[in-house]
Every structure is written in structure tokens, then in C-alpha cells.
Amino acid sequence: MASEYHRGEMDISEHTATYAAVMSLTKWGSLAISAALLVLTLWFCTPAGFVGGLIPGVVLTVLGVIFLREKKSGGH
């Protein structure tokens, strides 16, 4: 059975796809958690109120989407 193994010949496309999915979920989940924490902290722990927490949360989300999205590779 060990003789059937040949280093570097295994198809790793499923492993690569799983890794990409985990990294994507981590990235977007971190953005969602940080935006929610910002909104809730400003809403409940400062006199800013709901709108004062919502506006920075939306700004953080928009900036996060802009900076965290996948960059197109290729030509100029």
C-alpha cells in the first residue's frame, strides 16, 4: 500500500478549494464582526446613539469591501 504513493502526483484541487473557502470566510467574517462591534460599541457605550454608531459601521464595511475584495490579475 505504501508503494502506491508517489510524491507530488496527488490531485490537490479539493484541498486548494477548501483552503480558499476558509480564507474567504475568515476574511469576510472578520469584517462583519468588526463592523458589528464598532456599531454596538458606539451605540451602547457612548452618547453617539444608534445613528452615531451606524454611520461609522457602514463606512467601515464599505472600506473593508473595497480593500478586501479579490484583485483582478492579468494584463494592464
Backbone hydrogen bonds, N-H to C=O, Kabsch-Sander energy under -0.5 kcal/mol:
donor,donor_aa,acceptor,acceptor_aa,energy
4,E,1,M,-1.2
5,Y,2,A,-1.1
9,E,6,H,-1.8
12,I,10,M,-0.6
16,T,12,I,-2.5
17,A,13,S,-2.3
18,T,14,E,-2.3
19,Y,15,H,-2.5
20,A,16,T,-2.3
21,A,17,A,-2.1
22,V,18,T,-2.5
23,M,19,Y,-2.4
24,S,20,A,-2.1
25,L,21,A,-2.6
26,T,22,V,-2.3
27,K,23,M,-2.3
28,W,24,S,-2.7
29,G,25,L,-2.2
30,S,26,T,-2.1
31,L,27,K,-1.7
32,A,28,W,-2.2
33,I,29,G,-2.5
34,S,30,S,-2.4
35,A,31,L,-2.4
36,A,32,A,-2.3
37,L,33,I,-2.6
38,L,34,S,-2.2
39,V,35,A,-2.5
40,L,36,A,-2.7
41,T,37,L,-2.5
42,L,38,L,-2.4
43,W,39,V,-2.3
44,F,40,L,-2.5
45,C,41,T,-2.3
46,T,42,L,-0.6
49,G,42,L,-0.7
49,G,46,T,-0.8
52,G,48,A,-0.9
53,G,49,G,-0.9
53,G,50,F,-0.6
54,L,50,F,-2.5
55,I,51,V,-2.2
57,G,53,G,-1.4
58,V,54,L,-2.5
59,V,55,I,-2.3
60,L,56,P,-2.6
61,T,57,G,-2.1
62,V,58,V,-2.7
63,L,59,V,-2.6
64,G,60,L,-2.5
65,V,61,T,-2.4
66,I,62,V,-2.3
67,F,63,L,-2.6
68,L,64,G,-2.4
69,R,65,V,-1.2
